[in-house]
């Protein structure tokens, strides 16, 4: 159940996803949460402390979203996996657009603030583990490699959709082709 701290962090995530990292100030978070001035600084004395807590809250929310999908889906074919990943991509660019924009803003910020990386890495590792297992289930001979390739495709497709929205965004077909091509036996030509 959310509490005042979580309400502040959710307001900060919304700001991050709509105004970028520079829009996340103690005052702006207070206003976005509808709380008196000084509320955010009572919980997070510095901006760095606020951003670190935002990463923690953001990671928990994104992980919960992915785990909801992972619990409900057990793909066994490339088409089923593509459909599940496409649904997650559509959700990321649609219903969870602000959260996704916050993720991209946090990732860019982590390039300059290494202290943000451990929580992002831990969250990413859990999601990657689910995804790698899915790649195994559909028959990948190298699930770690294939997971990175497909995950990077999905990340790029979502980023493109966020930047250049299309009302008919559905990467299912492209994902199906990509996954099927990764699963095809590789032939080596004789010299």
C-alpha positions as CSV (number, residue, x, y, z in Angstrom):
1,X,0.0,0.0,0.0
2,X,1.5,3.4,-1.0
3,X,2.5,5.8,1.8
4,X,3.5,9.4,1.7
5,X,7.1,8.5,0.8
6,X,5.9,6.4,-2.1
7,X,3.5,9.2,-3.1
8,X,6.4,11.6,-3.3
9,X,8.5,9.1,-5.3
10,X,5.6,8.4,-7.7
11,X,5.2,12.2,-8.2
12,X,8.9,12.4,-8.9
13,X,8.7,9.5,-11.4
14,X,5.9,11.3,-13.2
15,X,8.0,14.5,-13.3
16,X,10.9,12.5,-14.6
17,X,8.8,11.0,-17.3
18,X,7.3,14.3,-18.4
19,X,9.9,16.9,-17.6
20,X,13.1,15.0,-17.6
21,X,15.7,14.8,-14.9
22,X,16.1,18.6,-14.6
23,X,12.4,18.8,-13.7
24,X,12.8,16.7,-10.6
25,X,13.4,19.2,-7.8
26,X,12.2,19.0,-4.2
27,X,9.8,21.9,-4.8
28,X,8.4,20.4,-8.0
29,X,7.9,17.0,-6.4
30,X,6.0,18.7,-3.5
31,X,3.8,20.5,-5.9
32,X,3.2,17.4,-8.1
33,X,2.3,15.3,-5.0
34,X,0.0,18.1,-3.7
35,X,1.9,18.3,-0.5
36,X,3.2,21.3,1.5
37,X,6.6,22.8,0.6
38,X,9.4,21.0,2.3
39,X,7.7,17.5,2.4
40,X,10.1,16.0,-0.1
41,X,13.2,17.4,1.7
42,X,11.9,15.8,5.0
43,X,12.3,12.4,3.4
44,X,15.2,13.1,1.0
45,X,17.7,15.7,2.2
46,X,19.6,16.0,-1.0
47,X,18.8,15.8,-4.7
48,X,21.1,12.8,-5.0
49,X,19.2,11.0,-2.2
50,X,15.9,11.8,-4.0
51,X,17.2,10.5,-7.3
52,X,18.5,7.3,-5.7
53,X,15.2,6.7,-4.0
54,X,13.4,7.4,-7.3
55,X,15.5,4.7,-9.0
56,X,14.6,2.3,-6.2
57,X,10.8,3.0,-6.5
58,X,10.9,3.1,-10.3
59,X,12.8,-0.3,-10.4
60,X,10.2,-1.8,-8.1
61,X,7.3,-0.6,-10.2
62,X,8.8,-1.7,-13.5
63,X,9.8,-5.1,-12.0
64,X,6.2,-5.6,-10.8
65,X,4.9,-4.8,-14.2
66,X,7.2,-7.3,-15.9
67,X,6.6,-10.0,-13.3
68,X,2.8,-9.6,-13.8
69,X,3.5,-10.5,-17.5
70,X,6.0,-13.2,-16.7
71,X,3.7,-15.0,-14.3
72,X,0.8,-15.0,-16.8
73,X,2.8,-16.1,-19.9
74,X,5.0,-19.1,-20.6
75,X,5.8,-18.9,-24.3
76,X,6.9,-22.1,-26.0
77,X,7.1,-20.9,-29.6
78,X,8.7,-17.9,-31.3
79,X,5.2,-16.5,-32.2
80,X,4.1,-16.8,-28.6
81,X,7.2,-15.1,-27.3
82,X,6.9,-12.3,-30.0
83,X,3.3,-11.8,-29.0
84,X,4.2,-11.4,-25.3
85,X,7.1,-9.1,-26.0
86,X,5.0,-7.0,-28.4
87,X,2.3,-6.7,-25.8
88,X,4.9,-5.5,-23.2
89,X,6.3,-3.0,-25.8
90,X,2.8,-1.6,-26.6
91,X,2.1,-1.3,-22.8
92,X,5.5,0.5,-22.3
93,X,4.8,3.0,-25.0
94,X,1.1,3.4,-24.1
95,X,-0.4,2.8,-20.7
96,X,3.0,3.0,-19.0
97,X,4.5,5.7,-21.3
98,X,5.5,8.0,-18.4
99,X,7.2,5.2,-16.5
100,X,9.1,4.2,-19.6
101,X,10.2,7.7,-20.3
102,X,11.3,7.9,-16.7
103,X,13.4,4.7,-17.3
104,X,15.1,6.3,-20.3
105,X,15.8,9.5,-18.4
106,X,17.3,7.5,-15.5
107,X,19.4,5.4,-17.8
108,X,20.9,8.6,-19.4
109,X,21.4,10.1,-15.9
110,X,23.2,6.9,-14.8
111,X,25.8,7.6,-17.5
112,X,26.8,10.6,-15.4
113,X,25.9,9.3,-11.9
114,X,27.4,5.9,-11.4
115,X,25.8,5.6,-7.9
116,X,22.4,5.0,-9.7
117,X,23.7,2.0,-11.6
118,X,23.6,-0.8,-8.9
119,X,19.8,-0.7,-8.5
120,X,19.3,-0.4,-12.2
121,X,21.6,-3.4,-12.7
122,X,19.8,-5.5,-10.1
123,X,16.4,-4.8,-11.6
124,X,17.7,-5.5,-15.1
125,X,19.2,-8.8,-14.0
126,X,15.8,-10.1,-12.7
127,X,14.0,-9.1,-15.9
128,X,16.9,-10.6,-18.0
129,X,16.6,-13.9,-16.1
130,X,12.9,-14.2,-16.9
131,X,13.5,-13.3,-20.5
132,X,16.5,-15.6,-20.9
133,X,14.4,-18.5,-19.6
134,X,11.8,-17.6,-22.2
135,X,14.4,-17.8,-24.9
136,X,15.4,-21.3,-23.6
137,X,11.7,-22.4,-23.7
138,X,11.4,-21.4,-27.4
139,X,14.5,-23.3,-28.3
140,X,17.4,-20.9,-28.4
141,X,20.8,-22.5,-28.6
142,X,22.4,-19.4,-27.1
143,X,19.7,-17.8,-24.9
144,X,22.0,-15.2,-23.3
145,X,23.1,-13.9,-26.7
146,X,19.6,-14.0,-28.1
147,X,18.1,-12.3,-25.1
148,X,20.4,-9.3,-25.6
149,X,19.6,-9.1,-29.3
150,X,15.9,-9.2,-28.8
151,X,15.9,-7.0,-25.7
152,X,17.8,-4.3,-27.6
153,X,15.4,-4.6,-30.5
154,X,12.4,-4.1,-28.1
155,X,14.1,-1.2,-26.4
156,X,14.8,0.5,-29.7
157,X,11.2,-0.2,-31.0
158,X,9.7,1.3,-27.8
159,X,12.1,4.3,-28.0
160,X,11.1,4.9,-31.6
161,X,7.4,4.7,-30.8
162,X,7.8,7.2,-27.9
163,X,9.7,9.6,-30.2
164,X,7.5,9.1,-33.3
165,X,4.2,7.7,-32.2
166,X,2.2,5.6,-34.6
167,X,-1.4,4.7,-33.8
168,X,-0.9,1.2,-35.2
169,X,2.3,0.3,-33.3
170,X,2.6,-3.5,-33.1
171,X,6.1,-5.0,-33.3
172,X,4.7,-8.6,-33.3
173,X,5.6,-9.4,-36.9
174,X,9.1,-8.0,-36.7
175,X,9.7,-9.7,-33.4
176,X,8.5,-13.0,-34.7
177,X,10.9,-12.8,-37.7
178,X,13.8,-11.8,-35.5
179,X,13.3,-14.6,-33.0
180,X,12.8,-17.2,-35.7
181,X,16.0,-16.0,-37.5
182,X,17.9,-16.4,-34.2
183,X,16.6,-19.9,-33.7
184,X,17.5,-21.1,-37.2
185,X,20.5,-23.4,-37.3
186,X,23.6,-21.6,-38.5
187,X,25.2,-23.1,-41.5
188,X,28.9,-22.7,-42.1
189,X,30.1,-22.5,-45.7
190,X,33.1,-24.6,-46.6
191,X,36.2,-22.6,-47.6
